[in-house]
Amino acid sequence: MAQPIGDESVQTETVQTEKGKKTMHKHTKKTTAAKSAAPQSKAQVILAMLAKGATRVEIVKAIGWQDKSVRGFVSTLRLKGVQVVDTWTKDGARHWKLAKGEYARIKGGK
């Protein structure tokens, strides 16, 4: 069976030949439209989540980092001058959200 290579997909087609049936594999490039819409790095995923507001646990589940790594990332954002607002939910979870205008400032600065 043909395997996709890199960003290719494989389409299989069976055709009738003089000797019998033959399976043809056609390699096609995947479209990049979906790739450009999605964030490219884990840092960008975190920033997008913080722009909407997220708990530490939500971020850990979304990107697979350890809890201490997420806290360190947010701490580093603050050291760089990014305003991150802390609130606490009723169940005691910390909720982080970027202050108004911060996400646009960060995205525009890159």
C-alpha positions in Angstrom: 0.0 0.0 0.0 1.3 3.5 -0.8 2.1 5.7 2.1 1.7 9.5 2.1 5.0 11.4 2.0 5.3 14.7 3.9 2.2 16.8 3.1 0.8 14.5 0.4 -2.3 12.4 0.5 -2.8 9.1 -1.5 -5.9 8.4 -3.6 -6.4 4.8 -4.6 -8.1 3.7 -7.8 -8.6 0.2 -9.2 -8.6 -0.1 -13.0 -9.2 -3.1 -15.3 -6.3 -4.1 -17.5 -5.8 -7.0 -19.9 -4.1 -9.1 -17.2 -6.7 -8.3 -14.5 -7.4 -5.6 -12.0 -4.6 -3.2 -11.1 -4.5 -0.7 -8.2 -3.3 2.7 -9.1 -2.0 5.2 -6.4 -2.1 8.9 -7.0 -0.1 11.2 -4.7 -1.6 14.7 -4.4 -0.5 17.7 -2.3 -2.7 18.7 0.6 -4.0 22.2 0.4 -2.3 24.7 2.7 -5.5 26.8 3.3 -6.2 25.0 6.5 -2.6 25.2 7.7 -2.5 29.0 7.3 -5.6 29.5 9.4 -4.3 27.4 12.3 -1.7 28.8 14.8 1.8 27.6 13.9 3.4 27.1 17.3 2.4 26.1 20.8 3.2 29.6 21.9 0.7 31.0 19.4 -1.9 28.5 20.6 -1.4 29.7 24.2 -1.6 33.3 23.2 -4.8 32.7 21.3 -6.3 30.9 24.3 -5.2 33.7 26.6 -6.8 36.3 24.3 -10.2 34.5 24.9 -9.4 33.6 28.5 -8.4 30.1 29.7 -7.5 28.2 32.8 -4.2 26.6 33.4 -5.7 23.2 33.1 -7.3 24.0 29.7 -4.0 25.1 28.4 -2.2 22.0 29.7 -4.8 19.8 28.0 -4.7 21.7 24.7 -0.9 21.7 24.2 0.4 18.8 26.3 2.9 20.9 28.3 3.5 20.3 32.0 1.7 22.6 34.5 4.9 24.3 35.5 5.8 25.0 31.9 2.5 26.8 31.3 3.0 28.9 34.5 6.6 29.7 33.4 5.3 30.8 29.9 2.8 33.2 31.5 5.4 34.5 33.9 7.8 35.2 31.0 5.0 37.0 29.1 4.7 39.3 32.2 8.4 39.9 32.3 8.3 41.0 28.7 5.6 43.6 29.6 2.5 41.7 28.5 -0.5 42.4 30.8 -2.1 39.1 31.9 -5.2 39.5 34.1 -5.7 36.8 36.9 -9.2 35.9 38.1 -10.3 33.0 40.2 -13.3 30.8 39.3 -15.8 29.7 41.9 -14.2 26.2 42.0 -10.8 27.8 42.8 -9.2 27.5 39.4 -7.0 30.4 38.2 -8.3 32.0 35.0 -5.9 34.0 32.8 -6.8 36.5 30.2 -4.7 39.0 28.2 -5.6 42.6 28.9 -7.5 44.5 26.2 -5.4 45.2 23.2 -2.5 43.0 24.2 -3.1 40.2 21.7 -3.2 42.7 18.8 -0.1 44.3 20.1 1.8 41.0 20.4 0.6 39.7 17.0 1.4 43.0 15.3 4.9 43.1 16.8 6.1 39.9 15.2 
